[in-house]
């Protein structure tokens, strides 16, 4: 998990109008509460990270 956070920018998704999509912030009301699904943009922080991901085999991801 830490390497994911260190390797990628996780930001609000951009809507068709070019503006950020604001997550609702709602949670489920089940026994184990968790945030409802939302859209986001996940991009590599650098060209080096992008190349590492593209060159790795699928089992390592």
PyMOL Python script that loads the backbone (N, CA, C, O; Angstrom):
from pymol import cmd

cmd.read_pdbstr("""\
ATOM      1  N   UNK A   1       0.820  -1.190   0.000  1.00  0.00           N
ATOM      2  CA  UNK A   1       0.000   0.000   0.000  1.00  0.00           C
ATOM      3  C   UNK A   1       0.864   1.255   0.000  1.00  0.00           C
ATOM      4  O   UNK A   1       0.584   2.204  -0.732  1.00  0.00           O
ATOM      5  N   UNK A   2       1.902   1.263   0.811  1.00  0.00           N
ATOM      6  CA  UNK A   2       2.775   2.430   0.875  1.00  0.00           C
ATOM      7  C   UNK A   2       3.450   2.726  -0.449  1.00  0.00           C
ATOM      8  O   UNK A   2       3.592   3.887  -0.832  1.00  0.00           O
ATOM      9  N   UNK A   3       3.870   1.670  -1.156  1.00  0.00           N
ATOM     10  CA  UNK A   3       4.526   1.901  -2.447  1.00  0.00           C
ATOM     11  C   UNK A   3       3.534   2.442  -3.474  1.00  0.00           C
ATOM     12  O   UNK A   3       3.919   3.211  -4.354  1.00  0.00           O
ATOM     13  N   UNK A   4       2.260   2.052  -3.374  1.00  0.00           N
ATOM     14  CA  UNK A   4       1.239   2.616  -4.261  1.00  0.00           C
ATOM     15  C   UNK A   4       1.087   4.110  -4.008  1.00  0.00           C
ATOM     16  O   UNK A   4       1.050   4.906  -4.946  1.00  0.00           O
ATOM     17  N   UNK A   5       1.001   4.484  -2.738  1.00  0.00           N
ATOM     18  CA  UNK A   5       0.840   5.896  -2.401  1.00  0.00           C
ATOM     19  C   UNK A   5       2.063   6.708  -2.804  1.00  0.00           C
ATOM     20  O   UNK A   5       1.940   7.870  -3.194  1.00  0.00           O
ATOM     21  N   UNK A   6       3.244   6.100  -2.712  1.00  0.00           N
ATOM     22  CA  UNK A   6       4.474   6.801  -3.073  1.00  0.00           C
ATOM     23  C   UNK A   6       4.654   6.903  -4.582  1.00  0.00           C
ATOM     24  O   UNK A   6       5.361   7.794  -5.054  1.00  0.00           O
ATOM     25  N   UNK A   7       4.034   6.016  -5.349  1.00  0.00           N
ATOM     26  CA  UNK A   7       4.262   5.946  -6.792  1.00  0.00           C
ATOM     27  C   UNK A   7       3.215   6.664  -7.636  1.00  0.00           C
ATOM     28  O   UNK A   7       3.479   7.011  -8.787  1.00  0.00           O
ATOM     29  N   UNK A   8       2.035   6.887  -7.076  1.00  0.00           N
ATOM     30  CA  UNK A   8       0.946   7.445  -7.866  1.00  0.00           C
ATOM     31  C   UNK A   8       0.334   8.681  -7.217  1.00  0.00           C
ATOM     32  O   UNK A   8       0.313   8.812  -5.993  1.00  0.00           O
ATOM     33  N   UNK A   9      -0.162   9.578  -8.055  1.00  0.00           N
ATOM     34  CA  UNK A   9      -1.006  10.679  -7.603  1.00  0.00           C
ATOM     35  C   UNK A   9      -2.440  10.171  -7.669  1.00  0.00           C
ATOM     36  O   UNK A   9      -2.863   9.639  -8.695  1.00  0.00           O
ATOM     37  N   UNK A  10      -3.178  10.327  -6.596  1.00  0.00           N
ATOM     38  CA  UNK A  10      -4.583   9.930  -6.555  1.00  0.00           C
ATOM     39  C   UNK A  10      -5.377  11.212  -6.341  1.00  0.00           C
ATOM     40  O   UNK A  10      -5.321  11.828  -5.277  1.00  0.00           O
ATOM     41  N   UNK A  11      -6.114  11.598  -7.369  1.00  0.00           N
ATOM     42  CA  UNK A  11      -6.781  12.902  -7.364  1.00  0.00           C
ATOM     43  C   UNK A  11      -8.242  12.760  -7.788  1.00  0.00           C
ATOM     44  O   UNK A  11      -8.676  11.696  -8.229  1.00  0.00           O
ATOM     45  N   UNK A  12      -8.983  13.847  -7.646  1.00  0.00           N
ATOM     46  CA  UNK A  12     -10.373  13.866  -8.096  1.00  0.00           C
ATOM     47  C   UNK A  12     -10.400  13.666  -9.606  1.00  0.00           C
ATOM     48  O   UNK A  12      -9.552  14.192 -10.326  1.00  0.00           O
ATOM     49  N   UNK A  13     -11.382  12.900 -10.080  1.00  0.00           N
ATOM     50  CA  UNK A  13     -11.573  12.722 -11.520  1.00  0.00           C
ATOM     51  C   UNK A  13     -12.057  14.039 -12.116  1.00  0.00           C
ATOM     52  O   UNK A  13     -12.628  14.876 -11.416  1.00  0.00           O
ATOM     53  N   UNK A  14     -11.825  14.212 -13.405  1.00  0.00           N
ATOM     54  CA  UNK A  14     -12.274  15.410 -14.107  1.00  0.00           C
ATOM     55  C   UNK A  14     -13.496  15.040 -14.946  1.00  0.00           C
ATOM     56  O   UNK A  14     -13.467  14.073 -15.706  1.00  0.00           O
ATOM     57  N   UNK A  15     -14.559  15.812 -14.801  1.00  0.00           N
ATOM     58  CA  UNK A  15     -15.794  15.556 -15.533  1.00  0.00           C
ATOM     59  C   UNK A  15     -15.720  16.043 -16.963  1.00  0.00           C
ATOM     60  O   UNK A  15     -14.738  16.678 -17.349  1.00  0.00           O
ATOM     61  N   UNK A  16     -16.749  15.757 -17.765  1.00  0.00           N
ATOM     62  CA  UNK A  16     -16.764  16.168 -19.175  1.00  0.00           C
ATOM     63  C   UNK A  16     -16.724  17.685 -19.354  1.00  0.00           C
ATOM     64  O   UNK A  16     -16.341  18.178 -20.415  1.00  0.00           O
ATOM     65  N   UNK A  17     -17.119  18.420 -18.316  1.00  0.00           N
ATOM     66  CA  UNK A  17     -17.084  19.881 -18.388  1.00  0.00           C
ATOM     67  C   UNK A  17     -15.716  20.443 -18.012  1.00  0.00           C
ATOM     68  O   UNK A  17     -15.522  21.658 -18.004  1.00  0.00           O
ATOM     69  N   UNK A  18     -14.757  19.547 -17.695  1.00  0.00           N
ATOM     70  CA  UNK A  18     -13.407  19.986 -17.347  1.00  0.00           C
ATOM     71  C   UNK A  18     -13.226  20.355 -15.888  1.00  0.00           C
ATOM     72  O   UNK A  18     -12.144  20.785 -15.486  1.00  0.00           O
ATOM     73  N   UNK A  19     -14.267  20.193 -15.092  1.00  0.00           N
ATOM     74  CA  UNK A  19     -14.184  20.527 -13.671  1.00  0.00           C
ATOM     75  C   UNK A  19     -14.032  19.256 -12.849  1.00  0.00           C
ATOM     76  O   UNK A  19     -14.496  18.194 -13.262  1.00  0.00           O
ATOM     77  N   UNK A  20     -13.375  19.353 -11.665  1.00  0.00           N
ATOM     78  CA  UNK A  20     -13.211  18.171 -10.811  1.00  0.00           C
ATOM     79  C   UNK A  20     -14.559  17.629 -10.338  1.00  0.00           C
ATOM     80  O   UNK A  20     -15.480  18.392 -10.046  1.00  0.00           O
ATOM     81  N   UNK A  21     -14.662  16.298 -10.266  1.00  0.00           N
ATOM     82  CA  UNK A  21     -15.855  15.638  -9.733  1.00  0.00           C
ATOM     83  C   UNK A  21     -15.648  15.489  -8.230  1.00  0.00           C
ATOM     84  O   UNK A  21     -14.697  14.838  -7.797  1.00  0.00           O
ATOM     85  N   UNK A  22     -16.521  16.080  -7.440  1.00  0.00           N
ATOM     86  CA  UNK A  22     -16.413  16.045  -5.987  1.00  0.00           C
ATOM     87  C   UNK A  22     -17.080  14.768  -5.467  1.00  0.00           C
ATOM     88  O   UNK A  22     -18.275  14.574  -5.688  1.00  0.00           O
ATOM     89  N   UNK A  23     -16.328  13.887  -4.775  1.00  0.00           N
ATOM     90  CA  UNK A  23     -16.946  12.684  -4.204  1.00  0.00           C
ATOM     91  C   UNK A  23     -18.028  13.063  -3.191  1.00  0.00           C
ATOM     92  O   UNK A  23     -17.928  14.092  -2.523  1.00  0.00           O
ATOM     93  N   UNK A  24     -19.058  12.228  -3.083  1.00  0.00           N
ATOM     94  CA  UNK A  24     -20.186  12.535  -2.198  1.00  0.00           C
ATOM     95  C   UNK A  24     -19.793  12.501  -0.724  1.00  0.00           C
ATOM     96  O   UNK A  24     -20.365  13.228   0.088  1.00  0.00           O
ATOM     97  N   UNK A  25     -18.816  11.655  -0.375  1.00  0.00           N
ATOM     98  CA  UNK A  25     -18.429  11.534   1.029  1.00  0.00           C
ATOM     99  C   UNK A  25     -19.379  10.661   1.829  1.00  0.00           C
ATOM    100  O   UNK A  25     -19.297  10.618   3.056  1.00  0.00           O
ATOM    101  N   UNK A  26     -20.286   9.960   1.143  1.00  0.00           N
ATOM    102  CA  UNK A  26     -21.237   9.088   1.829  1.00  0.00           C
ATOM    103  C   UNK A  26     -20.614   7.735   2.148  1.00  0.00           C
ATOM    104  O   UNK A  26     -19.729   7.254   1.440  1.00  0.00           O
ATOM    105  N   UNK A  27     -21.091   7.143   3.215  1.00  0.00           N
ATOM    106  CA  UNK A  27     -20.644   5.825   3.656  1.00  0.00           C
ATOM    107  C   UNK A  27     -21.804   4.856   3.626  1.00  0.00           C
ATOM    108  O   UNK A  27     -22.962   5.263   3.714  1.00  0.00           O
ATOM    109  N   UNK A  28     -21.499   3.564   3.502  1.00  0.00           N
ATOM    110  CA  UNK A  28     -22.536   2.538   3.572  1.00  0.00           C
ATOM    111  C   UNK A  28     -23.018   2.431   5.018  1.00  0.00           C
ATOM    112  O   UNK A  28     -22.344   2.878   5.946  1.00  0.00           O
ATOM    113  N   UNK A  29     -24.176   1.841   5.188  1.00  0.00           N
ATOM    114  CA  UNK A  29     -24.725   1.673   6.541  1.00  0.00           C
ATOM    115  C   UNK A  29     -24.771   0.202   6.929  1.00  0.00           C
ATOM    116  O   UNK A  29     -25.643  -0.216   7.691  1.00  0.00           O
ATOM    117  N   UNK A  30     -23.845  -0.574   6.412  1.00  0.00           N
ATOM    118  CA  UNK A  30     -23.772  -1.996   6.735  1.00  0.00           C
ATOM    119  C   UNK A  30     -22.978  -2.188   8.024  1.00  0.00           C
ATOM    120  O   UNK A  30     -22.518  -1.219   8.627  1.00  0.00           O
ATOM    121  N   UNK A  31     -22.818  -3.445   8.442  1.00  0.00           N
ATOM    122  CA  UNK A  31     -22.081  -3.737   9.679  1.00  0.00           C
ATOM    123  C   UNK A  31     -20.668  -3.175   9.615  1.00  0.00           C
ATOM    124  O   UNK A  31     -20.189  -2.566  10.571  1.00  0.00           O
ATOM    125  N   UNK A  32     -20.003  -3.384   8.481  1.00  0.00           N
ATOM    126  CA  UNK A  32     -18.665  -2.806   8.297  1.00  0.00           C
ATOM    127  C   UNK A  32     -18.791  -1.628   7.337  1.00  0.00           C
ATOM    128  O   UNK A  32     -18.737  -1.804   6.120  1.00  0.00           O
ATOM    129  N   UNK A  33     -18.955  -0.456   7.874  1.00  0.00           N
ATOM    130  CA  UNK A  33     -19.168   0.750   7.086  1.00  0.00           C
ATOM    131  C   UNK A  33     -17.919   1.107   6.285  1.00  0.00           C
ATOM    132  O   UNK A  33     -16.798   1.016   6.788  1.00  0.00           O
ATOM    133  N   UNK A  34     -18.127   1.515   5.034  1.00  0.00           N
ATOM    134  CA  UNK A  34     -17.026   1.981   4.201  1.00  0.00           C
ATOM    135  C   UNK A  34     -17.555   3.022   3.218  1.00  0.00           C
ATOM    136  O   UNK A  34     -18.759   3.117   2.981  1.00  0.00           O
ATOM    137  N   UNK A  35     -16.642   3.792   2.656  1.00  0.00           N
ATOM    138  CA  UNK A  35     -17.033   4.851   1.730  1.00  0.00           C
ATOM    139  C   UNK A  35     -17.670   4.237   0.480  1.00  0.00           C
ATOM    140  O   UNK A  35     -17.242   3.185   0.005  1.00  0.00           O
ATOM    141  N   UNK A  36     -18.701   4.911  -0.044  1.00  0.00           N
ATOM    142  CA  UNK A  36     -19.336   4.454  -1.277  1.00  0.00           C
ATOM    143  C   UNK A  36     -18.364   4.657  -2.440  1.00  0.00           C
ATOM    144  O   UNK A  36     -17.514   5.545  -2.381  1.00  0.00           O
ATOM    145  N   UNK A  37     -18.478   3.847  -3.495  1.00  0.00           N
ATOM    146  CA  UNK A  37     -17.575   3.997  -4.643  1.00  0.00           C
ATOM    147  C   UNK A  37     -17.633   5.411  -5.225  1.00  0.00           C
ATOM    148  O   UNK A  37     -18.683   6.054  -5.219  1.00  0.00           O
ATOM    149  N   UNK A  38     -16.498   5.879  -5.724  1.00  0.00           N
ATOM    150  CA  UNK A  38     -16.424   7.191  -6.357  1.00  0.00           C
ATOM    151  C   UNK A  38     -15.343   7.160  -7.427  1.00  0.00           C
ATOM    152  O   UNK A  38     -14.438   6.327  -7.382  1.00  0.00           O
ATOM    153  N   UNK A  39     -15.441   8.061  -8.378  1.00  0.00           N
ATOM    154  CA  UNK A  39     -14.455   8.147  -9.449  1.00  0.00           C
ATOM    155  C   UNK A  39     -13.243   8.931  -8.966  1.00  0.00           C
ATOM    156  O   UNK A  39     -13.363   9.881  -8.192  1.00  0.00           O
ATOM    157  N   UNK A  40     -12.064   8.510  -9.444  1.00  0.00           N
ATOM    158  CA  UNK A  40     -10.839   9.238  -9.141  1.00  0.00           C
ATOM    159  C   UNK A  40      -9.869   9.048 -10.302  1.00  0.00           C
ATOM    160  O   UNK A  40     -10.069   8.182 -11.154  1.00  0.00           O
ATOM    161  N   UNK A  41      -8.829   9.854 -10.328  1.00  0.00           N
ATOM    162  CA  UNK A  41      -7.778   9.748 -11.343  1.00  0.00           C
ATOM    163  C   UNK A  41      -6.509   9.262 -10.658  1.00  0.00           C
ATOM    164  O   UNK A  41      -6.049   9.868  -9.691  1.00  0.00           O
ATOM    165  N   UNK A  42      -5.944   8.164 -11.162  1.00  0.00           N
ATOM    166  CA  UNK A  42      -4.713   7.607 -10.606  1.00  0.00           C
ATOM    167  C   UNK A  42      -3.656   7.690 -11.699  1.00  0.00           C
ATOM    168  O   UNK A  42      -3.774   7.036 -12.735  1.00  0.00           O
ATOM    169  N   UNK A  43      -2.624   8.498 -11.466  1.00  0.00           N
ATOM    170  CA  UNK A  43      -1.577   8.699 -12.467  1.00  0.00           C
ATOM    171  C   UNK A  43      -0.203   8.505 -11.839  1.00  0.00           C
ATOM    172  O   UNK A  43      -0.007   8.827 -10.667  1.00  0.00           O
ATOM    173  N   UNK A  44       0.762   7.974 -12.618  1.00  0.00           N
ATOM    174  CA  UNK A  44       2.109   7.798 -12.075  1.00  0.00           C
ATOM    175  C   UNK A  44       2.736   9.154 -11.762  1.00  0.00           C
ATOM    176  O   UNK A  44       2.523  10.129 -12.483  1.00  0.00           O
ATOM    177  N   UNK A  45       3.513   9.205 -10.678  1.00  0.00           N
ATOM    178  CA  UNK A  45       4.143  10.458 -10.263  1.00  0.00           C
ATOM    179  C   UNK A  45       5.299  10.877 -11.161  1.00  0.00           C
ATOM    180  O   UNK A  45       5.672  12.050 -11.188  1.00  0.00           O
ATOM    181  N   UNK A  46       5.868   9.920 -11.898  1.00  0.00           N
ATOM    182  CA  UNK A  46       7.006  10.254 -12.759  1.00  0.00           C
ATOM    183  C   UNK A  46       7.037   9.328 -13.964  1.00  0.00           C
ATOM    184  O   UNK A  46       6.367   8.295 -13.989  1.00  0.00           O
ATOM    185  N   UNK A  47       7.822   9.712 -14.958  1.00  0.00           N
ATOM    186  CA  UNK A  47       8.005   8.876 -16.141  1.00  0.00           C
ATOM    187  C   UNK A  47       8.687   7.562 -15.758  1.00  0.00           C
ATOM    188  O   UNK A  47       8.401   6.516 -16.340  1.00  0.00           O
ATOM    189  N   UNK A  48       9.589   7.622 -14.781  1.00  0.00           N
ATOM    190  CA  UNK A  48      10.284   6.419 -14.307  1.00  0.00           C
ATOM    191  C   UNK A  48       9.287   5.403 -13.745  1.00  0.00           C
ATOM    192  O   UNK A  48       9.373   4.215 -14.056  1.00  0.00           O
ATOM    193  N   UNK A  49       8.358   5.853 -12.935  1.00  0.00           N
ATOM    194  CA  UNK A  49       7.333   4.961 -12.367  1.00  0.00           C
ATOM    195  C   UNK A  49       6.479   4.378 -13.488  1.00  0.00           C
ATOM    196  O   UNK A  49       6.175   3.185 -13.483  1.00  0.00           O
ATOM    197  N   UNK A  50       6.097   5.202 -14.434  1.00  0.00           N
ATOM    198  CA  UNK A  50       5.290   4.736 -15.561  1.00  0.00           C
ATOM    199  C   UNK A  50       6.022   3.630 -16.321  1.00  0.00           C
ATOM    200  O   UNK A  50       5.420   2.609 -16.652  1.00  0.00           O
ATOM    201  N   UNK A  51       7.301   3.820 -16.597  1.00  0.00           N
ATOM    202  CA  UNK A  51       8.092   2.810 -17.310  1.00  0.00           C
ATOM    203  C   UNK A  51       8.206   1.520 -16.503  1.00  0.00           C
ATOM    204  O   UNK A  51       8.133   0.430 -17.070  1.00  0.00           O
ATOM    205  N   UNK A  52       8.385   1.630 -15.174  1.00  0.00           N
ATOM    206  CA  UNK A  52       8.462   0.435 -14.328  1.00  0.00           C
ATOM    207  C   UNK A  52       7.168  -0.368 -14.391  1.00  0.00           C
ATOM    208  O   UNK A  52       7.202  -1.593 -14.506  1.00  0.00           O
ATOM    209  N   UNK A  53       6.039   0.310 -14.318  1.00  0.00           N
ATOM    210  CA  UNK A  53       4.739  -0.364 -14.355  1.00  0.00           C
ATOM    211  C   UNK A  53       4.534  -1.038 -15.709  1.00  0.00           C
ATOM    212  O   UNK A  53       4.101  -2.188 -15.772  1.00  0.00           O
ATOM    213  N   UNK A  54       4.842  -0.328 -16.783  1.00  0.00           N
ATOM    214  CA  UNK A  54       4.638  -0.887 -18.117  1.00  0.00           C
ATOM    215  C   UNK A  54       5.569  -2.054 -18.413  1.00  0.00           C
ATOM    216  O   UNK A  54       5.215  -2.939 -19.193  1.00  0.00           O
ATOM    217  N   UNK A  55       6.757  -2.073 -17.804  1.00  0.00           N
ATOM    218  CA  UNK A  55       7.711  -3.141 -18.090  1.00  0.00           C
ATOM    219  C   UNK A  55       7.576  -4.341 -17.150  1.00  0.00           C
ATOM    220  O   UNK A  55       8.160  -5.393 -17.410  1.00  0.00           O
ATOM    221  N   UNK A  56       6.813  -4.200 -16.059  1.00  0.00           N
ATOM    222  CA  UNK A  56       6.677  -5.311 -15.113  1.00  0.00           C
ATOM    223  C   UNK A  56       5.676  -6.331 -15.635  1.00  0.00           C
ATOM    224  O   UNK A  56       4.814  -6.011 -16.453  1.00  0.00           O
ATOM    225  N   UNK A  57       5.801  -7.569 -15.149  1.00  0.00           N
ATOM    226  CA  UNK A  57       4.810  -8.568 -15.540  1.00  0.00           C
ATOM    227  C   UNK A  57       3.568  -8.399 -14.668  1.00  0.00           C
ATOM    228  O   UNK A  57       3.641  -7.815 -13.587  1.00  0.00           O
ATOM    229  N   UNK A  58       2.448  -8.900 -15.131  1.00  0.00           N
ATOM    230  CA  UNK A  58       1.167  -8.699 -14.440  1.00  0.00           C
ATOM    231  C   UNK A  58       1.126  -9.301 -13.048  1.00  0.00           C
ATOM    232  O   UNK A  58       0.376  -8.812 -12.204  1.00  0.00           O
ATOM    233  N   UNK A  59       1.899 -10.339 -12.773  1.00  0.00           N
ATOM    234  CA  UNK A  59       1.876 -10.961 -11.452  1.00  0.00           C
ATOM    235  C   UNK A  59       2.484 -10.063 -10.390  1.00  0.00           C
ATOM    236  O   UNK A  59       2.137 -10.182  -9.215  1.00  0.00           O
ATOM    237  N   UNK A  60       3.379  -9.172 -10.775  1.00  0.00           N
ATOM    238  CA  UNK A  60       4.037  -8.302  -9.804  1.00  0.00           C
ATOM    239  C   UNK A  60       3.177  -7.113  -9.427  1.00  0.00           C
ATOM    240  O   UNK A  60       3.475  -6.420  -8.453  1.00  0.00           O
ATOM    241  N   UNK A  61       2.125  -6.865 -10.172  1.00  0.00           N
ATOM    242  CA  UNK A  61       1.296  -5.677  -9.924  1.00  0.00           C
ATOM    243  C   UNK A  61       0.224  -5.978  -8.916  1.00  0.00           C
ATOM    244  O   UNK A  61      -0.571  -5.101  -8.579  1.00  0.00           O
TER     245      UNK A  61
END
""", "prot")
cmd.dss("prot")
cmd.show_as("cartoon", "prot")
cmd.util.cbc("prot")
cmd.orient("prot")
